[in-house]
Amino acid sequence: MLTQKALLAASRRPGMRRVVTGTPVTRRVVDRFVAGETLPDALAAVRALAADGIAVTLDHLGEDVTDRVEAIRGRDAYLALLECLAPLQLGRAAEVSVKLSAFGQALPVGGDDVALELVRPVVEAASAQGTTVTLDMEDSRTVDSTLAVLADLRRAHPGTGAVLQAMLHRTEDDARALAVPGSRVRLVKGAYREPASAAHQEKAAVDAAYARCLEVLVRGGGYPMAGTHDPALIARMLELVVETGRTPDSYEFQLLYGIRPGEQVRLARAGHTVRAYVPYGADWYGYFMRRLAERPANLQFFLRSLATKS
């Protein structure tokens, strides 16, 4: 737990960013979790996953933007992505995920309004080509703002998705509010450093909270998306699907690019909708550090690579 907290803290330290990104061997490990730094890299990953029957949600990496010009560049990157996805004709099998902090949510003045203004054309472009957008959830301070933007976008684009983090104390109530017809919700454990006042601190408590929230969503009227690699929670999702009589088009599993790829293929071949979360772009540091913090095996893989190189 101490190592996890240290990694999450490091994910937002500029000094540590320079050290990690300046180490050449890091690239070898980053390639496991990130599809690449360019749009062609991302499209190549999409094609490879589609060949295995796996859908995708694409994330152009970037977060904590405090400059409107940079936020506009983030918007334009998503519009370019959607333009390049259109010829593939994958429809809902290729959607996008956005972090509102990359769209200006963190601007000191009017950040919420700027984020809504800039993300709206991305949502409109996605809808125009038969797909959708999911709003990633960031740290607990942004939850109310993100859910407010979601509510606004869903008036014209009801397929816009949300993400909930099971580790937060509030999430079970949020899950009940969103478990309604037409609502798409990805449930994840959570990968941000949070205080005890806002979130469960122990793995067992987070796992138990995830199971409770998952049951709320699956028994509700919306479209639940189980974002987990945990075998026990995947098994629980499968049990709930049987208990509720859900059809394969009424739920899905979402797993991160590069993590348990064999399980992704197994679930897809068993007839379940499986969507890989595919990140790409040059600003990979924060995402990479959170992946190291999530599982000891990821950190061990990184350290072994460093030791081998040295």
Backbone hydrogen bonds in HBPLUS format (Angstrom, degrees):
<---DONOR---> <-ACCEPTOR-->    atom                        ^
c    i                          cat <-CA-CA->   ^        H-A-AA   ^      H-
h    n   atom  resd res      DA  || num        DHA   H-A  angle D-A-AA Bond
n    s   type  num  typ     dist DA aas  dist angle  dist       angle   num
A0005-LYS N   A0001-MET O   2.94 MM   4  6.20 161.2  1.98 151.2 155.4     1
A0006-ALA N   A0002-LEU O   2.96 MM   4  6.21 154.9  2.03 147.5 154.8     2
A0007-LEU N   A0003-THR O   2.95 MM   4  6.21 156.8  2.01 152.4 158.1     3
A0008-LEU N   A0004-GLN O   2.97 MM   4  6.21 160.1  2.01 152.1 157.6     4
A0009-ALA N   A0005-LYS O   2.92 MM   4  6.08 154.0  1.98 145.2 152.6     5
A0010-ALA N   A0006-ALA O   2.92 MM   4  6.09 151.7  2.00 141.7 150.0     6
A0011-SER N   A0007-LEU O   3.00 MM   4  6.21 129.8  2.26 139.2 151.9     7
A0011-SER N   A0008-LEU O   3.27 MM   3  5.13 134.5  2.49  90.4 102.4     8
A0012-ARG N   A0009-ALA O   3.29 MM   3  6.00 167.5  2.30 115.6 119.3     9
A0013-ARG N   A0010-ALA O   3.11 MM   3  5.03 165.4  2.13 115.3 112.4    10
A0017-ARG N   A0013-ARG O   2.98 MM   4  6.23 155.9  2.04 155.0 162.9    11
A0018-ARG N   A0014-PRO O   3.08 MM   4  6.39 154.1  2.15 149.2 154.0    12
A0019-VAL N   A0015-GLY O   3.25 MM   4  6.60 154.2  2.33 143.1 149.7    13
A0020-VAL N   A0016-MET O   2.94 MM   4  6.19 173.6  1.95 164.0 163.6    14
A0021-THR N   A0017-ARG O   2.90 MM   4  5.90 166.8  1.92 154.6 158.5    15
A0022-GLY N   A0018-ARG O   3.03 MM   4  5.73 132.1  2.27 130.2 141.3    16
A0023-THR N   A0020-VAL O   3.21 MM   3  5.46 167.2  2.23 110.3 113.5    17
A0026-THR N   A0023-THR O   2.94 MM   3  5.58 147.7  2.04 121.0 130.3    18
A0027-ARG N   A0024-PRO O   3.16 MM   3  5.92 145.5  2.29 118.2 124.3    19
A0028-ARG N   A0025-VAL O   3.00 MM   3  5.55 135.1  2.20 112.4 122.9    20
A0029-VAL N   A0026-THR O   2.94 MM   3  5.36 126.5  2.24 108.5 121.9    21
A0030-VAL N   A0026-THR O   2.87 MM   4  6.12 164.4  1.89 160.5 165.8    22
A0031-ASP N   A0027-ARG O   3.05 MM   4  6.13 152.3  2.13 145.7 151.1    23
A0032-ARG N   A0029-VAL O   2.95 MM   3  5.47 152.8  2.02 111.8 120.3    24
A0033-PHE N   A0030-VAL O   2.89 MM   3  5.46 137.7  2.07 115.2 125.9    25
A0034-VAL N   A0030-VAL O   2.85 MM   4  5.84 147.1  1.96 161.0 170.7    26
A0035-ALA N   A0279-PRO O   2.88 MM 244  6.05 156.7  1.94 172.9 170.1    27
A0281-GLY N   A0036-GLY O   2.80 MM 245  6.23 157.8  1.85 137.2 144.9    28
A0042-ALA N   A0038-THR O   3.16 MM   4  6.56 155.3  2.22 147.4 153.7    29
A0043-LEU N   A0039-LEU O   2.96 MM   4  6.26 161.0  2.00 158.9 164.0    30
A0044-ALA N   A0040-PRO O   2.98 MM   4  6.15 150.4  2.07 145.1 152.6    31
A0045-ALA N   A0041-ASP O   3.13 MM   4  6.47 152.5  2.21 146.5 153.4    32
A0046-VAL N   A0042-ALA O   2.97 MM   4  6.31 153.1  2.05 148.1 156.0    33
A0047-ARG N   A0043-LEU O   3.02 MM   4  6.28 162.3  2.05 149.4 152.8    34
A0048-ALA N   A0044-ALA O   3.08 MM   4  6.31 159.6  2.13 146.7 152.2    35
A0049-LEU N   A0045-ALA O   2.96 MM   4  6.15 162.9  1.99 153.8 158.0    36
A0050-ALA N   A0046-VAL O   2.86 MM   4  6.01 161.2  1.90 152.8 158.7    37
A0051-ALA N   A0047-ARG O   3.07 MM   4  6.25 146.4  2.19 142.7 150.7    38
A0052-ASP N   A0049-LEU O   2.91 MM   3  5.20 140.3  2.07 104.3 116.1    39
A0054-ILE N   A0049-LEU O   3.01 MM   5  5.18 164.9  2.03 139.5 137.1    40
A0053-GLY N   A0050-ALA O   2.94 MM   3  4.91 160.6  1.98 106.3 110.7    41
A0055-ALA N   A0274-VAL O   2.85 MM 219  6.03 148.5  1.95 170.7 161.7    42
A0276-ALA N   A0055-ALA O   2.82 MM 221  6.20 162.3  1.85 144.4 140.2    43
A0056-VAL N   A0093-ALA O   2.83 MM  37  6.10 159.9  1.87 148.0 154.0    44
A0095-GLU N   A0056-VAL O   3.05 MM  39  6.35 166.4  2.07 150.4 149.2    45
A0057-THR N   A0276-ALA O   2.92 MM 219  6.25 146.8  2.03 155.3 152.9    46
A0278-VAL N   A0057-THR O   2.82 MM 221  5.98 159.6  1.86 151.3 158.2    47
A0058-LEU N   A0095-GLU O   2.99 MM  37  6.43 156.7  2.04 137.2 138.1    48
A0097-SER N   A0058-LEU O   2.83 MM  39  5.72 165.8  1.85 138.0 139.6    49
A0059-ASP N   A0278-VAL O   2.91 MM 219  6.04 161.3  1.95 139.0 140.9    50
A0280-TYR N   A0059-ASP O   2.96 MM 221  6.34 149.9  2.05 166.5 164.4    51
A0061-LEU N   A0280-TYR O   2.80 MM 219  5.79 167.0  1.82 163.7 166.9    52
A0065-VAL N   A0101-SER O   2.94 MM  36  5.89 152.6  2.01 135.0 143.0    53
A0071-ALA N   A0067-ASP O   3.02 MM   4  6.35 151.8  2.10 150.0 158.9    54
A0072-ILE N   A0068-ARG O   2.88 MM   4  6.19 151.0  1.97 151.2 158.6    55
A0073-ARG N   A0069-VAL O   3.07 MM   4  6.40 149.6  2.16 142.4 150.6    56
A0074-GLY N   A0070-GLU O   3.04 MM   4  6.40 146.4  2.16 142.4 151.3    57
A0075-ARG N   A0071-ALA O   3.01 MM   4  6.42 156.4  2.07 148.4 154.1    58
A0076-ASP N   A0072-ILE O   2.93 MM   4  6.22 164.2  1.96 152.6 156.5    59
A0077-ALA N   A0073-ARG O   2.93 MM   4  6.16 144.0  2.07 143.3 152.8    60
A0078-TYR N   A0074-GLY O   3.22 MM   4  6.57 152.4  2.30 148.0 154.0    61
A0078-TYR N   A0075-ARG O   3.10 MM   3  5.33 120.6  2.47 100.2 114.2    62
A0079-LEU N   A0075-ARG O   3.03 MM   4  6.39 155.0  2.09 150.5 158.2    63
A0080-ALA N   A0076-ASP O   2.94 MM   4  6.13 154.3  2.01 145.4 151.9    64
A0081-LEU N   A0077-ALA O   2.97 MM   4  6.17 150.6  2.06 140.0 148.4    65
A0082-LEU N   A0078-TYR O   2.93 MM   4  6.18 165.9  1.95 154.3 156.5    66
A0083-GLU N   A0079-LEU O   3.04 MM   4  6.20 153.2  2.11 141.8 149.3    67
A0084-CYS N   A0080-ALA O   3.05 MM   4  6.31 149.0  2.15 145.1 152.7    68
A0084-CYS N   A0081-LEU O   3.11 MM   3  5.21 120.0  2.48  96.7 111.2    69
A0085-LEU N   A0081-LEU O   2.92 MM   4  6.21 137.5  2.10 145.8 158.8    70
A0086-ALA N   A0082-LEU O   3.14 MM   4  6.27 144.6  2.27 147.1 153.9    71
A0088-LEU N   A0085-LEU O   2.94 MM   3  5.49 141.6  2.09 117.4 128.7    72
A0089-GLN N   A0086-ALA O   3.01 MM   3  5.53 155.7  2.07 117.2 124.5    73
A0093-ALA N   A0090-LEU O   3.00 MM   3  5.24 151.0  2.09 135.1 131.6    74
A0094-ALA N   A0091-GLY O   3.11 MM   3  6.03 166.9  2.13 125.8 128.0    75
A0096-VAL N   A0132-THR O   3.26 MM  36  6.73 162.0  2.30 152.6 157.7    76
A0134-THR N   A0096-VAL O   2.90 MM  38  6.37 150.8  1.98 150.8 160.2    77
A0098-VAL N   A0134-THR O   2.98 MM  36  6.42 156.4  2.03 162.4 168.9    78
A0136-ASP N   A0098-VAL O   2.78 MM  38  5.68 155.2  1.84 150.2 157.2    79
A0102-ALA N   A0099-LYS O   2.88 MM   3  5.53 155.0  1.94 117.8 125.7    80
A0103-PHE N   A0100-LEU O   2.90 MM   3  4.95 150.7  1.99 102.1 111.8    81
A0105-GLN N   A0100-LEU O   3.12 MM   5  5.54 160.9  2.16 142.9 139.9    82
A0107-LEU N   A0104-GLY O   3.00 MM   3  5.34 168.0  2.01 118.4 120.9    83
A0114-VAL N   A0110-GLY O   2.99 MM   4  6.23 160.0  2.03 157.6 164.0    84
A0115-ALA N   A0111-GLY O   2.92 MM   4  6.09 165.1  1.94 153.9 157.6    85
A0116-LEU N   A0112-ASP O   3.05 MM   4  6.28 161.4  2.09 148.1 152.8    86
A0117-GLU N   A0113-ASP O   2.91 MM   4  6.07 161.8  1.94 148.3 153.9    87
A0118-LEU N   A0114-VAL O   2.92 MM   4  6.12 159.9  1.96 155.0 159.5    88
A0119-VAL N   A0115-ALA O   2.90 MM   4  5.93 152.0  1.98 148.4 155.9    89
A0120-ARG N   A0116-LEU O   3.10 MM   4  5.94 146.6  2.22 143.6 150.1    90
A0122-VAL N   A0119-VAL O   3.04 MM   3  5.27 126.3  2.33 104.4 118.9    91
A0123-VAL N   A0119-VAL O   3.06 MM   4  6.42 158.3  2.11 158.2 164.5    92
A0124-GLU N   A0120-ARG O   2.89 MM   4  6.17 158.4  1.94 155.9 162.6    93
A0125-ALA N   A0121-PRO O   2.92 MM   4  5.99 155.6  1.98 138.7 145.0    94
A0126-ALA N   A0122-VAL O   2.96 MM   4  6.17 156.7  2.01 147.4 153.7    95
A0127-SER N   A0123-VAL O   2.98 MM   4  6.18 164.3  2.00 149.4 153.6    96
A0128-ALA N   A0124-GLU O   2.99 MM   4  6.14 152.4  2.06 145.1 152.7    97
A0129-GLN N   A0126-ALA O   3.17 MM   3  5.51 140.1  2.34 103.7 114.1    98
A0131-THR N   A0126-ALA O   2.92 MM   5  5.11 164.1  1.95 147.3 143.0    99
A0130-GLY N   A0127-SER O   3.07 MM   3  5.09 162.6  2.10 111.7 111.7   100
A0161-GLY N   A0133-VAL O   2.79 MM  28  6.16 163.7  1.82 147.5 151.9   101
A0135-LEU N   A0161-GLY O   2.88 MM  26  5.99 171.1  1.89 138.1 135.9   102
A0142-THR N   A0139-ASP O   2.94 MM   3  5.88 167.7  1.96 131.6 135.5   103
A0143-VAL N   A0140-SER O   3.38 MM   3  5.44 166.5  2.40 106.2 110.1   104
A0146-THR N   A0142-THR O   2.88 MM   4  6.01 164.4  1.91 160.3 165.0   105
A0147-LEU N   A0143-VAL O   2.91 MM   4  6.11 164.1  1.94 159.0 163.0   106
A0148-ALA N   A0144-ASP O   2.99 MM   4  6.13 144.2  2.12 142.5 152.2   107
A0149-VAL N   A0145-SER O   3.03 MM   4  6.35 155.9  2.09 149.1 155.0   108
A0150-LEU N   A0146-THR O   2.91 MM   4  6.16 157.5  1.97 146.5 153.5   109
A0151-ALA N   A0147-LEU O   2.99 MM   4  6.18 160.8  2.03 143.2 147.2   110
A0152-ASP N   A0148-ALA O   3.14 MM   4  6.40 155.8  2.20 145.0 151.0   111
A0153-LEU N   A0149-VAL O   2.95 MM   4  6.20 167.2  1.96 158.2 161.1   112
A0154-ARG N   A0150-LEU O   2.89 MM   4  6.02 155.7  1.95 157.0 163.8   113
A0155-ARG N   A0152-ASP O   3.32 MM   3  5.72 154.9  2.39 106.3 113.4   114
A0157-HIS N   A0153-LEU O   2.88 MM   4  5.81 150.1  1.97 148.6 156.8   115
A0160-THR N   A0157-HIS O   3.03 MM   3  5.95 167.7  2.05 132.7 134.0   116
A0162-ALA N   A0184-ARG O   2.90 MM  22  6.28 158.7  1.95 152.7 158.1   117
A0186-ARG N   A0162-ALA O   2.83 MM  24  6.22 167.9  1.84 156.2 157.7   118
A0164-LEU N   A0186-ARG O   2.90 MM  22  6.32 158.2  1.95 160.5 165.8   119
A0188-VAL N   A0164-LEU O   2.93 MM  24  6.25 169.9  1.94 170.2 173.6   120
A0168-LEU N   A0165-GLN O   3.18 MM   3  6.02 159.3  2.22 123.8 128.2   121
A0166-ALA N   A0188-VAL O   2.76 MM  22  6.11 170.3  1.77 160.9 160.5   122
A0167-MET N   A0189-LYS O   2.99 MM  22  5.65 146.8  2.10 145.9 150.3   123
A0200-HIS N   A0167-MET O   2.77 MM  33  5.26 157.4  1.82 157.4 159.2   124
A0171-THR N   A0168-LEU O   3.23 MM   3  5.55 161.6  2.27 112.9 118.2   125
A0169-HIS N   A0198-ALA O   2.92 MM  29  5.88 163.9  1.95 140.6 144.8   126
A0173-ASP N   A0170-ARG O   3.15 MM   3  5.77 125.0  2.47 115.5 127.0   127
A0174-ASP N   A0170-ARG O   3.19 MM   4  6.47 156.6  2.25 146.3 153.4   128
A0175-ALA N   A0171-THR O   2.73 MM   4  5.92 154.1  1.80 153.7 160.3   129
A0176-ARG N   A0172-GLU O   3.13 MM   4  6.40 154.1  2.20 141.9 147.9   130
A0177-ALA N   A0173-ASP O   3.10 MM   4  6.39 154.4  2.17 145.7 152.6   131
A0178-LEU N   A0174-ASP O   3.02 MM   4  6.25 140.1  2.19 144.1 154.7   132
A0179-ALA N   A0175-ALA O   2.91 MM   4  5.89 121.5  2.26 146.0 159.5   133
A0180-VAL N   A0178-LEU O   2.80 MM   2  5.47 139.6  1.96 102.4  91.3   134
A0221-GLY N   A0179-ALA O   3.16 MM  42  5.51 159.1  2.21 117.3 111.4   135
A0183-SER N   A0180-VAL O   3.08 MM   3  5.70 162.4  2.11 144.8 146.7   136
A0223-TYR N   A0183-SER O   2.70 MM  40  5.94 169.7  1.71 163.6 164.1   137
A0185-VAL N   A0223-TYR O   3.13 MM  38  6.39 160.3  2.17 147.9 151.9   138
A0225-MET N   A0185-VAL O   2.76 MM  40  5.75 143.3  1.89 163.2 153.3   139
A0187-LEU N   A0225-MET O   2.88 MM  38  6.21 156.3  1.93 162.8 167.7   140
A0227-GLY N   A0187-LEU O   2.84 MM  40  5.36 143.2  1.97 143.6 152.3   141
A0198-ALA N   A0195-PRO O   2.95 MM   3  5.52 151.3  2.03 113.9 122.2   142
A0199-ALA N   A0195-PRO O   3.00 MM   4  6.17 147.8  2.11 153.0 163.2   143
A0205-ALA N   A0202-GLU O   3.09 MM   3  5.38 119.7  2.47 103.5 117.8   144
A0206-VAL N   A0202-GLU O   3.02 MM   4  6.36 155.5  2.09 153.7 161.4   145
A0207-ASP N   A0203-LYS O   2.83 MM   4  6.08 165.1  1.86 159.1 162.9   146
A0208-ALA N   A0204-ALA O   3.00 MM   4  6.16 158.9  2.04 143.7 149.4   147
A0209-ALA N   A0205-ALA O   2.95 MM   4  6.11 155.9  2.01 143.3 150.2   148
A0210-TYR N   A0206-VAL O   2.84 MM   4  6.08 154.3  1.90 150.0 157.5   149
A0211-ALA N   A0207-ASP O   3.01 MM   4  6.31 161.1  2.04 149.7 153.9   150
A0212-ARG N   A0208-ALA O   3.07 MM   4  6.38 156.9  2.13 147.4 153.2   151
A0213-CYS N   A0209-ALA O   2.93 MM   4  6.15 169.0  1.95 155.7 158.6   152
A0214-LEU N   A0210-TYR O   2.78 MM   4  5.90 158.7  1.83 155.0 161.6   153
A0215-GLU N   A0211-ALA O   3.10 MM   4  6.26 155.9  2.16 142.5 148.0   154
A0216-VAL N   A0212-ARG O   3.14 MM   4  6.46 155.9  2.20 147.2 153.5   155
A0217-LEU N   A0213-CYS O   3.03 MM   4  6.33 160.6  2.06 152.0 156.3   156
A0218-VAL N   A0214-LEU O   2.88 MM   4  6.08 169.0  1.89 158.3 161.2   157
A0219-ARG N   A0215-GLU O   2.97 MM   4  5.90 160.3  2.00 147.0 152.5   158
A0220-GLY N   A0217-LEU O   3.19 MM   3  5.00 143.9  2.33  93.2 103.9   159
A0252-GLU N   A0224-PRO O   3.14 MM  28  6.68 144.1  2.27 152.0 159.2   160
A0226-ALA N   A0252-GLU O   2.90 MM  26  6.38 149.0  2.00 162.8 158.3   161
A0254-GLN N   A0226-ALA O   2.85 MM  28  5.77 168.4  1.87 136.9 134.2   162
A0233-LEU N   A0230-ASP O   3.06 MM   3  5.35 119.7  2.44 105.4 120.0   163
A0234-ILE N   A0230-ASP O   2.89 MM   4  6.15 155.3  1.96 160.7 169.0   164
A0235-ALA N   A0231-PRO O   2.93 MM   4  6.07 158.3  1.98 144.9 150.9   165
A0236-ARG N   A0232-ALA O   2.98 MM   4  6.22 146.7  2.10 135.8 145.1   166
A0237-MET N   A0233-LEU O   2.93 MM   4  6.13 153.0  2.00 142.3 149.1   167
A0238-LEU N   A0234-ILE O   3.02 MM   4  6.34 157.7  2.07 149.1 154.7   168
A0239-GLU N   A0235-ALA O   3.00 MM   4  6.30 150.4  2.09 145.0 153.1   169
A0240-LEU N   A0236-ARG O   2.94 MM   4  6.20 162.0  1.97 152.4 156.7   170
A0241-VAL N   A0237-MET O   2.94 MM   4  6.16 153.9  2.00 151.1 158.3   171
A0242-VAL N   A0238-LEU O   3.20 MM   4  6.43 156.5  2.25 143.0 148.1   172
A0243-GLU N   A0239-GLU O   2.90 MM   4  6.17 166.4  1.92 154.2 158.4   173
A0244-THR N   A0240-LEU O   2.90 MM   4  5.99 154.5  1.97 149.0 154.5   174
A0245-GLY N   A0241-VAL O   3.02 MM   4  5.89 118.4  2.41 133.8 147.5   175
A0246-ARG N   A0241-VAL O   3.14 MM   5  5.25 139.6  2.31 145.4 151.6   176
A0245-GLY N   A0242-VAL O   3.22 MM   3  5.12 145.6  2.35  97.3 107.3   177
A0250-SER N   A0247-THR O   2.92 MM   3  5.53 158.1  1.97 131.8 132.1   178
A0253-PHE N   A0273-THR O   2.92 MM  20  6.29 164.8  1.94 159.4 162.1   179
A0275-ARG N   A0253-PHE O   2.80 MM  22  6.19 156.7  1.85 155.3 163.4   180
A0255-LEU N   A0275-ARG O   3.02 MM  20  6.46 147.6  2.13 147.8 158.0   181
A0277-TYR N   A0255-LEU O   2.86 MM  22  6.09 154.5  1.93 143.0 150.5   182
A0259-ILE N   A0256-LEU O   3.14 MM   3  5.63 165.1  2.17 135.3 135.3   183
A0257-TYR N   A0277-TYR O   2.95 MM  20  5.44 153.9  2.02 146.3 140.1   184
A0263-GLU N   A0260-ARG O   3.10 MM   3  5.34 123.7  2.43 103.1 116.4   185
A0264-GLN N   A0260-ARG O   3.17 MM   4  6.56 150.9  2.26 148.8 157.3   186
A0265-VAL N   A0261-PRO O   3.10 MM   4  6.43 160.0  2.14 151.2 154.7   187
A0266-ARG N   A0262-GLY O   2.92 MM   4  6.14 157.8  1.97 145.2 152.2   188
A0267-LEU N   A0263-GLU O   2.96 MM   4  6.10 169.6  1.97 153.5 154.8   189
A0268-ALA N   A0264-GLN O   3.08 MM   4  6.24 159.2  2.12 145.0 151.3   190
A0269-ARG N   A0265-VAL O   2.89 MM   4  6.07 160.7  1.92 153.6 158.5   191
A0270-ALA N   A0266-ARG O   3.04 MM   4  6.23 127.9  2.32 137.6 151.5   192
A0270-ALA N   A0267-LEU O   3.14 MM   3  5.02 133.5  2.37  91.8 105.0   193
A0272-HIS N   A0267-LEU O   3.18 MM   5  5.70 160.8  2.22 156.5 151.2   194
A0271-GLY N   A0268-ALA O   3.04 MM   3  5.35 159.4  2.08 108.9 113.8   195
A0288-PHE N   A0284-TRP O   2.92 MM   4  5.96 165.6  1.94 162.4 167.2   196
A0289-MET N   A0285-TYR O   2.96 MM   4  6.20 163.4  1.99 159.8 163.1   197
A0290-ARG N   A0286-GLY O   3.17 MM   4  6.39 153.9  2.24 146.2 152.8   198
A0291-ARG N   A0287-TYR O   3.12 MM   4  6.44 146.6  2.24 146.8 156.0   199
A0292-LEU N   A0288-PHE O   3.07 MM   4  6.45 152.9  2.15 149.4 156.8   200
A0293-ALA N   A0289-MET O   3.04 MM   4  6.27 149.7  2.13 142.5 150.8   201
A0294-GLU N   A0290-ARG O   3.10 MM   4  6.22 134.8  2.32 139.0 149.5   202
A0298-ASN N   A0295-ARG O   3.01 MM   3  5.45 131.6  2.25 109.8 121.5   203
A0300-GLN N   A0296-PRO O   2.86 MM   4  6.11 161.3  1.90 156.4 162.3   204
A0301-PHE N   A0297-ALA O   2.94 MM   4  6.06 151.3  2.02 142.0 149.4   205
A0302-PHE N   A0298-ASN O   3.08 MM   4  6.37 152.6  2.16 144.2 151.1   206
A0303-LEU N   A0299-LEU O   2.90 MM   4  6.22 165.9  1.92 157.0 159.9   207
A0304-ARG N   A0300-GLN O   2.86 MM   4  6.01 156.7  1.91 147.4 154.0   208
A0305-SER N   A0301-PHE O   3.08 MM   4  6.25 151.9  2.17 140.2 147.6   209
A0306-LEU N   A0302-PHE O   3.03 MM   4  6.39 154.4  2.09 149.3 156.3   210
A0307-ALA N   A0303-LEU O   2.92 MM   4  6.15 160.8  1.95 149.7 154.8   211
A0308-THR N   A0304-ARG O   2.84 MM   4  6.02 158.3  1.89 149.7 155.5   212
A0309-LYS N   A0305-SER O   3.01 MM   4  6.15 158.5  2.06 145.2 150.8   213
A0310-SER N   A0306-LEU O   2.97 MM   4  6.17 155.0  2.03 147.1 154.1   214
